[in-house]
Amino acid sequence: KGCQGVMCGHIHTAADKRIGDIHYLNSGDWVESLTAIVEHWDGRFELLDFASFVRRFPLPDRDSIEPGAELAEA
């Protein structure tokens, strides 16, 4: 009562929706749906799924990598 949002997880169905005045977030699960919730620095929440997330970071074209180039250290 009186809350602005509810965050749940592991119900296997990811969700980011409004139910009346409540912001409902459910992370789903990482094993089957490969989904997660992140909070941005500005306080926004985002429901991510792995496939969409990795498309944000395309791999370089193989032909653009110099032979013998070393990988960056983590």
N, CA, C and O atoms as a Maestro MAE file, in Angstrom:
{
 s_m_m2io_version
 :::
 2.0.0
}

f_m_ct {
 s_m_title
 :::
 protein
 m_atom[296] {
  # First column is atom index #
  i_m_mmod_type
  r_m_x_coord
  r_m_y_coord
  r_m_z_coord
  i_m_residue_number
  s_m_chain_name
  s_m_pdb_residue_name
  s_m_pdb_atom_name
  i_m_atomic_number
  :::
  1 25 0.847 -1.171 0.000 1 A "LYS " " N  " 7
  2 3 0.000 0.000 0.000 1 A "LYS " " CA " 6
  3 2 0.897 1.239 0.000 1 A "LYS " " C  " 6
  4 15 1.820 1.355 0.806 1 A "LYS " " O  " 8
  5 25 0.611 2.149 -0.907 2 A "GLY " " N  " 7
  6 3 1.373 3.383 -0.972 2 A "GLY " " CA " 6
  7 2 2.692 3.272 -1.716 2 A "GLY " " C  " 6
  8 15 3.477 4.220 -1.693 2 A "GLY " " O  " 8
  9 25 2.967 2.159 -2.372 3 A "CYS " " N  " 7
  10 3 4.244 2.010 -3.076 3 A "CYS " " CA " 6
  11 2 4.123 2.550 -4.501 3 A "CYS " " C  " 6
  12 15 3.023 2.709 -5.031 3 A "CYS " " O  " 8
  13 25 5.278 2.826 -5.107 4 A "GLN " " N  " 7
  14 3 5.309 3.306 -6.486 4 A "GLN " " CA " 6
  15 2 5.594 2.177 -7.461 4 A "GLN " " C  " 6
  16 15 5.292 2.282 -8.649 4 A "GLN " " O  " 8
  17 25 6.177 1.096 -6.957 5 A "GLY " " N  " 7
  18 3 6.539 0.007 -7.854 5 A "GLY " " CA " 6
  19 2 6.723 -1.291 -7.118 5 A "GLY " " C  " 6
  20 15 6.860 -1.329 -5.895 5 A "GLY " " O  " 8
  21 25 6.725 -2.360 -7.895 6 A "VAL " " N  " 7
  22 3 6.953 -3.702 -7.367 6 A "VAL " " CA " 6
  23 2 7.936 -4.381 -8.307 6 A "VAL " " C  " 6
  24 15 7.768 -4.341 -9.526 6 A "VAL " " O  " 8
  25 25 8.977 -5.011 -7.731 7 A "MET " " N  " 7
  26 3 9.938 -5.745 -8.538 7 A "MET " " CA " 6
  27 2 9.952 -7.184 -8.056 7 A "MET " " C  " 6
  28 15 10.173 -7.454 -6.875 7 A "MET " " O  " 8
  29 25 9.714 -8.102 -8.974 8 A "CYS " " N  " 7
  30 3 9.698 -9.531 -8.665 8 A "CYS " " CA " 6
  31 2 10.669 -10.240 -9.593 8 A "CYS " " C  " 6
  32 15 11.180 -9.652 -10.547 8 A "CYS " " O  " 8
  33 25 10.912 -11.490 -9.307 9 A "GLY " " N  " 7
  34 3 11.774 -12.269 -10.182 9 A "GLY " " CA " 6
  35 2 11.465 -13.736 -10.101 9 A "GLY " " C  " 6
  36 15 10.750 -14.205 -9.216 9 A "GLY " " O  " 8
  37 25 12.017 -14.437 -11.041 10 A "HIS " " N  " 7
  38 3 11.950 -15.887 -11.122 10 A "HIS " " CA " 6
  39 2 10.517 -16.414 -11.224 10 A "HIS " " C  " 6
  40 15 10.165 -17.422 -10.612 10 A "HIS " " O  " 8
  41 25 9.703 -15.712 -12.008 11 A "ILE " " N  " 7
  42 3 8.366 -16.220 -12.306 11 A "ILE " " CA " 6
  43 2 8.352 -16.733 -13.743 11 A "ILE " " C  " 6
  44 15 7.314 -17.175 -14.235 11 A "ILE " " O  " 8
  45 25 9.500 -16.675 -14.419 12 A "HIS " " N  " 7
  46 3 9.715 -17.195 -15.772 12 A "HIS " " CA " 6
  47 2 9.072 -16.376 -16.874 12 A "HIS " " C  " 6
  48 15 9.252 -16.695 -18.050 12 A "HIS " " O  " 8
  49 25 8.334 -15.338 -16.541 13 A "THR " " N  " 7
  50 3 7.766 -14.464 -17.559 13 A "THR " " CA " 6
  51 2 8.186 -13.037 -17.240 13 A "THR " " C  " 6
  52 15 7.676 -12.424 -16.303 13 A "THR " " O  " 8
  53 25 9.111 -12.522 -18.020 14 A "ALA " " N  " 7
  54 3 9.598 -11.168 -17.788 14 A "ALA " " CA " 6
  55 2 8.502 -10.158 -18.101 14 A "ALA " " C  " 6
  56 15 7.694 -10.368 -19.006 14 A "ALA " " O  " 8
  57 25 8.478 -9.055 -17.345 15 A "ALA " " N  " 7
  58 3 7.463 -8.027 -17.573 15 A "ALA " " CA " 6
  59 2 7.970 -6.666 -17.122 15 A "ALA " " C  " 6
  60 15 8.728 -6.557 -16.159 15 A "ALA " " O  " 8
  61 25 7.545 -5.646 -17.822 16 A "ASP " " N  " 7
  62 3 7.783 -4.248 -17.464 16 A "ASP " " CA " 6
  63 2 6.515 -3.515 -17.873 16 A "ASP " " C  " 6
  64 15 6.352 -3.146 -19.036 16 A "ASP " " O  " 8
  65 25 5.618 -3.304 -16.915 17 A "LYS " " N  " 7
  66 3 4.324 -2.715 -17.264 17 A "LYS " " CA " 6
  67 2 3.768 -1.900 -16.111 17 A "LYS " " C  " 6
  68 15 4.250 -1.978 -14.981 17 A "LYS " " O  " 8
  69 25 2.758 -1.128 -16.413 18 A "ARG " " N  " 7
  70 3 2.032 -0.351 -15.419 18 A "ARG " " CA " 6
  71 2 0.759 -1.107 -15.079 18 A "ARG " " C  " 6
  72 15 0.055 -1.597 -15.962 18 A "ARG " " O  " 8
  73 25 0.479 -1.194 -13.804 19 A "ILE " " N  " 7
  74 3 -0.784 -1.754 -13.322 19 A "ILE " " CA " 6
  75 2 -1.396 -0.658 -12.461 19 A "ILE " " C  " 6
  76 15 -1.054 -0.510 -11.288 19 A "ILE " " O  " 8
  77 25 -2.294 0.096 -13.049 20 A "GLY " " N  " 7
  78 3 -2.802 1.283 -12.364 20 A "GLY " " CA " 6
  79 2 -1.669 2.274 -12.177 20 A "GLY " " C  " 6
  80 15 -1.022 2.669 -13.146 20 A "GLY " " O  " 8
  81 25 -1.425 2.679 -10.938 21 A "ASP " " N  " 7
  82 3 -0.341 3.613 -10.633 21 A "ASP " " CA " 6
  83 2 0.963 2.907 -10.281 21 A "ASP " " C  " 6
  84 15 1.958 3.564 -9.976 21 A "ASP " " O  " 8
  85 25 0.970 1.580 -10.320 22 A "ILE " " N  " 7
  86 3 2.142 0.793 -9.913 22 A "ILE " " CA " 6
  87 2 2.966 0.391 -11.132 22 A "ILE " " C  " 6
  88 15 2.423 -0.065 -12.138 22 A "ILE " " O  " 8
  89 25 4.283 0.567 -11.033 23 A "HIS " " N  " 7
  90 3 5.207 0.087 -12.059 23 A "HIS " " CA " 6
  91 2 5.620 -1.328 -11.664 23 A "HIS " " C  " 6
  92 15 6.296 -1.520 -10.654 23 A "HIS " " O  " 8
  93 25 5.217 -2.316 -12.457 24 A "TYR " " N  " 7
  94 3 5.496 -3.726 -12.160 24 A "TYR " " CA " 6
  95 2 6.650 -4.199 -13.028 24 A "TYR " " C  " 6
  96 15 6.594 -4.116 -14.255 24 A "TYR " " O  " 8
  97 25 7.698 -4.696 -12.376 25 A "LEU " " N  " 7
  98 3 8.862 -5.254 -13.066 25 A "LEU " " CA " 6
  99 2 9.060 -6.687 -12.610 25 A "LEU " " C  " 6
  100 15 9.013 -6.979 -11.416 25 A "LEU " " O  " 8
  101 25 9.282 -7.574 -13.560 26 A "ASN " " N  " 7
  102 3 9.616 -8.956 -13.234 26 A "ASN " " CA " 6
  103 2 10.782 -9.352 -14.119 26 A "ASN " " C  " 6
  104 15 10.709 -9.237 -15.342 26 A "ASN " " O  " 8
  105 25 11.854 -9.816 -13.500 27 A "SER " " N  " 7
  106 3 13.072 -10.135 -14.251 27 A "SER " " CA " 6
  107 2 12.967 -11.420 -15.052 27 A "SER " " C  " 6
  108 15 13.860 -11.727 -15.842 27 A "SER " " O  " 8
  109 25 11.896 -12.174 -14.865 28 A "GLY " " N  " 7
  110 3 11.841 -13.467 -15.549 28 A "GLY " " CA " 6
  111 2 12.904 -14.369 -14.952 28 A "GLY " " C  " 6
  112 15 13.066 -14.426 -13.733 28 A "GLY " " O  " 8
  113 25 13.622 -15.067 -15.803 29 A "ASP " " N  " 7
  114 3 14.724 -15.890 -15.296 29 A "ASP " " CA " 6
  115 2 15.850 -15.905 -16.312 29 A "ASP " " C  " 6
  116 15 15.625 -15.749 -17.513 29 A "ASP " " O  " 8
  117 25 17.060 -16.094 -15.819 30 A "TRP " " N  " 7
  118 3 18.231 -16.056 -16.683 30 A "TRP " " CA " 6
  119 2 18.448 -17.384 -17.398 30 A "TRP " " C  " 6
  120 15 19.108 -17.407 -18.437 30 A "TRP " " O  " 8
  121 25 17.929 -18.467 -16.892 31 A "VAL " " N  " 7
  122 3 18.202 -19.788 -17.462 31 A "VAL " " CA " 6
  123 2 17.387 -20.046 -18.726 31 A "VAL " " C  " 6
  124 15 17.943 -20.488 -19.732 31 A "VAL " " O  " 8
  125 25 16.084 -19.782 -18.697 32 A "GLU " " N  " 7
  126 3 15.236 -20.084 -19.848 32 A "GLU " " CA " 6
  127 2 15.002 -18.870 -20.751 32 A "GLU " " C  " 6
  128 15 15.155 -18.966 -21.969 32 A "GLU " " O  " 8
  129 25 14.640 -17.749 -20.171 33 A "SER " " N  " 7
  130 3 14.305 -16.585 -21.005 33 A "SER " " CA " 6
  131 2 15.487 -15.645 -21.227 33 A "SER " " C  " 6
  132 15 15.416 -14.761 -22.081 33 A "SER " " O  " 8
  133 25 16.567 -15.820 -20.475 34 A "LEU " " N  " 7
  134 3 17.767 -14.981 -20.588 34 A "LEU " " CA " 6
  135 2 17.426 -13.496 -20.451 34 A "LEU " " C  " 6
  136 15 17.812 -12.677 -21.284 34 A "LEU " " O  " 8
  137 25 16.697 -13.169 -19.385 35 A "THR " " N  " 7
  138 3 16.287 -11.788 -19.140 35 A "THR " " CA " 6
  139 2 16.796 -11.313 -17.784 35 A "THR " " C  " 6
  140 15 17.049 -12.109 -16.879 35 A "THR " " O  " 8
  141 25 16.936 -10.003 -17.669 36 A "ALA " " N  " 7
  142 3 17.407 -9.398 -16.420 36 A "ALA " " CA " 6
  143 2 16.910 -7.958 -16.369 36 A "ALA " " C  " 6
  144 15 16.513 -7.398 -17.390 36 A "ALA " " O  " 8
  145 25 16.932 -7.366 -15.189 37 A "ILE " " N  " 7
  146 3 16.569 -5.960 -15.008 37 A "ILE " " CA " 6
  147 2 17.819 -5.201 -14.587 37 A "ILE " " C  " 6
  148 15 18.561 -5.648 -13.713 37 A "ILE " " O  " 8
  149 25 18.046 -4.053 -15.213 38 A "VAL " " N  " 7
  150 3 19.149 -3.180 -14.822 38 A "VAL " " CA " 6
  151 2 18.575 -1.826 -14.425 38 A "VAL " " C  " 6
  152 15 17.544 -1.392 -14.940 38 A "VAL " " O  " 8
  153 25 19.264 -1.173 -13.503 39 A "GLU " " N  " 7
  154 3 18.905 0.197 -13.139 39 A "GLU " " CA " 6
  155 2 19.972 1.125 -13.694 39 A "GLU " " C  " 6
  156 15 21.161 0.939 -13.437 39 A "GLU " " O  " 8
  157 25 19.547 2.122 -14.453 40 A "HIS " " N  " 7
  158 3 20.468 3.091 -15.029 40 A "HIS " " CA " 6
  159 2 20.833 4.134 -13.979 40 A "HIS " " C  " 6
  160 15 20.167 4.258 -12.952 40 A "HIS " " O  " 8
  161 25 21.908 4.889 -14.253 41 A "TRP " " N  " 7
  162 3 22.379 5.910 -13.317 41 A "TRP " " CA " 6
  163 2 21.308 6.945 -13.018 41 A "TRP " " C  " 6
  164 15 21.295 7.529 -11.935 41 A "TRP " " O  " 8
  165 25 20.405 7.178 -13.972 42 A "ASP " " N  " 7
  166 3 19.369 8.195 -13.762 42 A "ASP " " CA " 6
  167 2 18.133 7.645 -13.056 42 A "ASP " " C  " 6
  168 15 17.129 8.345 -12.922 42 A "ASP " " O  " 8
  169 25 18.203 6.392 -12.604 43 A "GLY " " N  " 7
  170 3 17.102 5.798 -11.856 43 A "GLY " " CA " 6
  171 2 16.108 5.010 -12.689 43 A "GLY " " C  " 6
  172 15 15.214 4.367 -12.138 43 A "GLY " " O  " 8
  173 25 16.248 5.050 -14.018 44 A "ARG " " N  " 7
  174 3 15.362 4.263 -14.884 44 A "ARG " " CA " 6
  175 2 15.691 2.782 -14.764 44 A "ARG " " C  " 6
  176 15 16.845 2.408 -14.558 44 A "ARG " " O  " 8
  177 25 14.679 1.952 -14.893 45 A "PHE " " N  " 7
  178 3 14.867 0.512 -14.945 45 A "PHE " " CA " 6
  179 2 14.662 0.056 -16.378 45 A "PHE " " C  " 6
  180 15 13.866 0.633 -17.117 45 A "PHE " " O  " 8
  181 25 15.387 -0.982 -16.763 46 A "GLU " " N  " 7
  182 3 15.247 -1.527 -18.111 46 A "GLU " " CA " 6
  183 2 15.249 -3.041 -18.040 46 A "GLU " " C  " 6
  184 15 16.091 -3.643 -17.374 46 A "GLU " " O  " 8
  185 25 14.315 -3.641 -18.723 47 A "LEU " " N  " 7
  186 3 14.248 -5.092 -18.842 47 A "LEU " " CA " 6
  187 2 15.069 -5.478 -20.063 47 A "LEU " " C  " 6
  188 15 14.765 -5.060 -21.180 47 A "LEU " " O  " 8
  189 25 16.104 -6.270 -19.849 48 A "LEU " " N  " 7
  190 3 16.985 -6.691 -20.937 48 A "LEU " " CA " 6
  191 2 16.772 -8.156 -21.255 48 A "LEU " " C  " 6
  192 15 16.535 -8.975 -20.366 48 A "LEU " " O  " 8
  193 25 16.861 -8.473 -22.534 49 A "ASP " " N  " 7
  194 3 16.978 -9.878 -22.902 49 A "ASP " " CA " 6
  195 2 18.319 -10.019 -23.607 49 A "ASP " " C  " 6
  196 15 18.757 -9.105 -24.306 49 A "ASP " " O  " 8
  197 25 18.960 -11.147 -23.427 50 A "PHE " " N  " 7
  198 3 20.336 -11.340 -23.867 50 A "PHE " " CA " 6
  199 2 20.507 -11.077 -25.358 50 A "PHE " " C  " 6
  200 15 21.445 -10.383 -25.752 50 A "PHE " " O  " 8
  201 25 19.626 -11.614 -26.194 51 A "ALA " " N  " 7
  202 3 19.777 -11.470 -27.644 51 A "ALA " " CA " 6
  203 2 19.756 -9.996 -28.058 51 A "ALA " " C  " 6
  204 15 20.588 -9.571 -28.860 51 A "ALA " " O  " 8
  205 25 18.826 -9.223 -27.526 52 A "SER " " N  " 7
  206 3 18.758 -7.791 -27.858 52 A "SER " " CA " 6
  207 2 19.965 -7.041 -27.314 52 A "SER " " C  " 6
  208 15 20.480 -6.133 -27.967 52 A "SER " " O  " 8
  209 25 20.416 -7.415 -26.125 53 A "PHE " " N  " 7
  210 3 21.551 -6.751 -25.497 53 A "PHE " " CA " 6
  211 2 22.820 -6.924 -26.322 53 A "PHE " " C  " 6
  212 15 23.525 -5.945 -26.569 53 A "PHE " " O  " 8
  213 25 23.129 -8.145 -26.754 54 A "VAL " " N  " 7
  214 3 24.381 -8.360 -27.486 54 A "VAL " " CA " 6
  215 2 24.350 -7.728 -28.868 54 A "VAL " " C  " 6
  216 15 25.407 -7.429 -29.424 54 A "VAL " " O  " 8
  217 25 23.166 -7.514 -29.440 55 A "ARG " " N  " 7
  218 3 23.085 -6.830 -30.741 55 A "ARG " " CA " 6
  219 2 23.515 -5.369 -30.628 55 A "ARG " " C  " 6
  220 15 23.845 -4.746 -31.638 55 A "ARG " " O  " 8
  221 25 23.515 -4.816 -29.423 56 A "ARG " " N  " 7
  222 3 23.966 -3.430 -29.233 56 A "ARG " " CA " 6
  223 2 25.473 -3.297 -29.441 56 A "ARG " " C  " 6
  224 15 25.969 -2.197 -29.683 56 A "ARG " " O  " 8
  225 25 26.194 -4.390 -29.350 57 A "PHE " " N  " 7
  226 3 27.653 -4.377 -29.416 57 A "PHE " " CA " 6
  227 2 28.115 -5.292 -30.541 57 A "PHE " " C  " 6
  228 15 28.581 -6.402 -30.282 57 A "PHE " " O  " 8
  229 25 27.994 -4.843 -31.787 58 A "PRO " " N  " 7
  230 3 28.365 -5.718 -32.902 58 A "PRO " " CA " 6
  231 2 29.856 -6.049 -32.877 58 A "PRO " " C  " 6
  232 15 30.687 -5.227 -32.490 58 A "PRO " " O  " 8
  233 25 30.166 -7.254 -33.293 59 A "LEU " " N  " 7
  234 3 31.556 -7.676 -33.400 59 A "LEU " " CA " 6
  235 2 32.194 -6.985 -34.592 59 A "LEU " " C  " 6
  236 15 31.512 -6.702 -35.577 59 A "LEU " " O  " 8
  237 25 33.499 -6.706 -34.520 60 A "PRO " " N  " 7
  238 3 34.161 -6.088 -35.670 60 A "PRO " " CA " 6
  239 2 34.179 -7.058 -36.848 60 A "PRO " " C  " 6
  240 15 34.166 -8.276 -36.671 60 A "PRO " " O  " 8
  241 25 34.210 -6.498 -38.039 61 A "ASP " " N  " 7
  242 3 34.313 -7.301 -39.249 61 A "ASP " " CA " 6
  243 2 35.650 -8.038 -39.223 61 A "ASP " " C  " 6
  244 15 36.689 -7.434 -38.954 61 A "ASP " " O  " 8
  245 25 35.627 -9.324 -39.499 62 A "ARG " " N  " 7
  246 3 36.860 -10.129 -39.442 62 A "ARG " " CA " 6
  247 2 37.953 -9.551 -40.321 62 A "ARG " " C  " 6
  248 15 39.129 -9.605 -39.961 62 A "ARG " " O  " 8
  249 25 37.581 -8.995 -41.476 63 A "ASP " " N  " 7
  250 3 38.582 -8.467 -42.405 63 A "ASP " " CA " 6
  251 2 39.247 -7.200 -41.879 63 A "ASP " " C  " 6
  252 15 40.312 -6.820 -42.366 63 A "ASP " " O  " 8
  253 25 38.635 -6.533 -40.886 64 A "SER " " N  " 7
  254 3 39.214 -5.299 -40.355 64 A "SER " " CA " 6
  255 2 40.212 -5.563 -39.226 64 A "SER " " C  " 6
  256 15 40.864 -4.631 -38.754 64 A "SER " " O  " 8
  257 25 40.339 -6.809 -38.790 65 A "ILE " " N  " 7
  258 3 41.271 -7.151 -37.714 65 A "ILE " " CA " 6
  259 2 42.593 -7.573 -38.334 65 A "ILE " " C  " 6
  260 15 42.638 -8.463 -39.183 65 A "ILE " " O  " 8
  261 25 43.665 -6.928 -37.903 66 A "GLU " " N  " 7
  262 3 44.978 -7.249 -38.449 66 A "GLU " " CA " 6
  263 2 45.424 -8.623 -37.974 66 A "GLU " " C  " 6
  264 15 45.247 -8.961 -36.803 66 A "GLU " " O  " 8
  265 25 46.002 -9.420 -38.873 67 A "PRO " " N  " 7
  266 3 46.519 -10.732 -38.450 67 A "PRO " " CA " 6
  267 2 47.548 -10.557 -37.339 67 A "PRO " " C  " 6
  268 15 48.406 -9.677 -37.417 67 A "PRO " " O  " 8
  269 25 47.467 -11.377 -36.324 68 A "GLY " " N  " 7
  270 3 48.405 -11.327 -35.212 68 A "GLY " " CA " 6
  271 2 48.076 -10.269 -34.175 68 A "GLY " " C  " 6
  272 15 48.823 -10.105 -33.211 68 A "GLY " " O  " 8
  273 25 46.979 -9.549 -34.347 69 A "ALA " " N  " 7
  274 3 46.601 -8.525 -33.362 69 A "ALA " " CA " 6
  275 2 46.288 -9.194 -32.036 69 A "ALA " " C  " 6
  276 15 45.652 -10.247 -31.993 69 A "ALA " " O  " 8
  277 25 46.741 -8.574 -30.956 70 A "GLU " " N  " 7
  278 3 46.503 -9.136 -29.629 70 A "GLU " " CA " 6
  279 2 45.163 -8.658 -29.095 70 A "GLU " " C  " 6
  280 15 44.704 -7.564 -29.423 70 A "GLU " " O  " 8
  281 25 44.542 -9.488 -28.270 71 A "LEU " " N  " 7
  282 3 43.297 -9.107 -27.624 71 A "LEU " " CA " 6
  283 2 43.598 -8.180 -26.462 71 A "LEU " " C  " 6
  284 15 44.639 -8.309 -25.818 71 A "LEU " " O  " 8
  285 25 42.708 -7.259 -26.191 72 A "ALA " " N  " 7
  286 3 42.878 -6.336 -25.067 72 A "ALA " " CA " 6
  287 2 42.746 -7.089 -23.758 72 A "ALA " " C  " 6
  288 15 41.958 -8.028 -23.646 72 A "ALA " " O  " 8
  289 25 43.519 -6.672 -22.772 73 A "GLU " " N  " 7
  290 3 43.426 -7.253 -21.437 73 A "GLU " " CA " 6
  291 2 42.175 -6.737 -20.755 73 A "GLU " " C  " 6
  292 15 41.810 -5.574 -20.925 73 A "GLU " " O  " 8
  293 25 41.511 -7.593 -19.982 74 A "ALA " " N  " 7
  294 3 40.305 -7.171 -19.263 74 A "ALA " " CA " 6
  295 2 40.675 -6.424 -18.016 74 A "ALA " " C  " 6
  296 15 39.795 -5.986 -17.275 74 A "ALA " " O  " 8
  :::
 }
 m_bond[295] {
  # First column is bond index #
  i_m_from
  i_m_to
  i_m_order
  :::
  1 1 2 1
  2 2 3 1
  3 3 4 2
  4 3 5 1
  5 5 6 1
  6 6 7 1
  7 7 8 2
  8 7 9 1
  9 9 10 1
  10 10 11 1
  11 11 12 2
  12 11 13 1
  13 13 14 1
  14 14 15 1
  15 15 16 2
  16 15 17 1
  17 17 18 1
  18 18 19 1
  19 19 20 2
  20 19 21 1
  21 21 22 1
  22 22 23 1
  23 23 24 2
  24 23 25 1
  25 25 26 1
  26 26 27 1
  27 27 28 2
  28 27 29 1
  29 29 30 1
  30 30 31 1
  31 31 32 2
  32 31 33 1
  33 33 34 1
  34 34 35 1
  35 35 36 2
  36 35 37 1
  37 37 38 1
  38 38 39 1
  39 39 40 2
  40 39 41 1
  41 41 42 1
  42 42 43 1
  43 43 44 2
  44 43 45 1
  45 45 46 1
  46 46 47 1
  47 47 48 2
  48 47 49 1
  49 49 50 1
  50 50 51 1
  51 51 52 2
  52 51 53 1
  53 53 54 1
  54 54 55 1
  55 55 56 2
  56 55 57 1
  57 57 58 1
  58 58 59 1
  59 59 60 2
  60 59 61 1
  61 61 62 1
  62 62 63 1
  63 63 64 2
  64 63 65 1
  65 65 66 1
  66 66 67 1
  67 67 68 2
  68 67 69 1
  69 69 70 1
  70 70 71 1
  71 71 72 2
  72 71 73 1
  73 73 74 1
  74 74 75 1
  75 75 76 2
  76 75 77 1
  77 77 78 1
  78 78 79 1
  79 79 80 2
  80 79 81 1
  81 81 82 1
  82 82 83 1
  83 83 84 2
  84 83 85 1
  85 85 86 1
  86 86 87 1
  87 87 88 2
  88 87 89 1
  89 89 90 1
  90 90 91 1
  91 91 92 2
  92 91 93 1
  93 93 94 1
  94 94 95 1
  95 95 96 2
  96 95 97 1
  97 97 98 1
  98 98 99 1
  99 99 100 2
  100 99 101 1
  101 101 102 1
  102 102 103 1
  103 103 104 2
  104 103 105 1
  105 105 106 1
  106 106 107 1
  107 107 108 2
  108 107 109 1
  109 109 110 1
  110 110 111 1
  111 111 112 2
  112 111 113 1
  113 113 114 1
  114 114 115 1
  115 115 116 2
  116 115 117 1
  117 117 118 1
  118 118 119 1
  119 119 120 2
  120 119 121 1
  121 121 122 1
  122 122 123 1
  123 123 124 2
  124 123 125 1
  125 125 126 1
  126 126 127 1
  127 127 128 2
  128 127 129 1
  129 129 130 1
  130 130 131 1
  131 131 132 2
  132 131 133 1
  133 133 134 1
  134 134 135 1
  135 135 136 2
  136 135 137 1
  137 137 138 1
  138 138 139 1
  139 139 140 2
  140 139 141 1
  141 141 142 1
  142 142 143 1
  143 143 144 2
  144 143 145 1
  145 145 146 1
  146 146 147 1
  147 147 148 2
  148 147 149 1
  149 149 150 1
  150 150 151 1
  151 151 152 2
  152 151 153 1
  153 153 154 1
  154 154 155 1
  155 155 156 2
  156 155 157 1
  157 157 158 1
  158 158 159 1
  159 159 160 2
  160 159 161 1
  161 161 162 1
  162 162 163 1
  163 163 164 2
  164 163 165 1
  165 165 166 1
  166 166 167 1
  167 167 168 2
  168 167 169 1
  169 169 170 1
  170 170 171 1
  171 171 172 2
  172 171 173 1
  173 173 174 1
  174 174 175 1
  175 175 176 2
  176 175 177 1
  177 177 178 1
  178 178 179 1
  179 179 180 2
  180 179 181 1
  181 181 182 1
  182 182 183 1
  183 183 184 2
  184 183 185 1
  185 185 186 1
  186 186 187 1
  187 187 188 2
  188 187 189 1
  189 189 190 1
  190 190 191 1
  191 191 192 2
  192 191 193 1
  193 193 194 1
  194 194 195 1
  195 195 196 2
  196 195 197 1
  197 197 198 1
  198 198 199 1
  199 199 200 2
  200 199 201 1
  201 201 202 1
  202 202 203 1
  203 203 204 2
  204 203 205 1
  205 205 206 1
  206 206 207 1
  207 207 208 2
  208 207 209 1
  209 209 210 1
  210 210 211 1
  211 211 212 2
  212 211 213 1
  213 213 214 1
  214 214 215 1
  215 215 216 2
  216 215 217 1
  217 217 218 1
  218 218 219 1
  219 219 220 2
  220 219 221 1
  221 221 222 1
  222 222 223 1
  223 223 224 2
  224 223 225 1
  225 225 226 1
  226 226 227 1
  227 227 228 2
  228 227 229 1
  229 229 230 1
  230 230 231 1
  231 231 232 2
  232 231 233 1
  233 233 234 1
  234 234 235 1
  235 235 236 2
  236 235 237 1
  237 237 238 1
  238 238 239 1
  239 239 240 2
  240 239 241 1
  241 241 242 1
  242 242 243 1
  243 243 244 2
  244 243 245 1
  245 245 246 1
  246 246 247 1
  247 247 248 2
  248 247 249 1
  249 249 250 1
  250 250 251 1
  251 251 252 2
  252 251 253 1
  253 253 254 1
  254 254 255 1
  255 255 256 2
  256 255 257 1
  257 257 258 1
  258 258 259 1
  259 259 260 2
  260 259 261 1
  261 261 262 1
  262 262 263 1
  263 263 264 2
  264 263 265 1
  265 265 266 1
  266 266 267 1
  267 267 268 2
  268 267 269 1
  269 269 270 1
  270 270 271 1
  271 271 272 2
  272 271 273 1
  273 273 274 1
  274 274 275 1
  275 275 276 2
  276 275 277 1
  277 277 278 1
  278 278 279 1
  279 279 280 2
  280 279 281 1
  281 281 282 1
  282 282 283 1
  283 283 284 2
  284 283 285 1
  285 285 286 1
  286 286 287 1
  287 287 288 2
  288 287 289 1
  289 289 290 1
  290 290 291 1
  291 291 292 2
  292 291 293 1
  293 293 294 1
  294 294 295 1
  295 295 296 2
  :::
 }
}
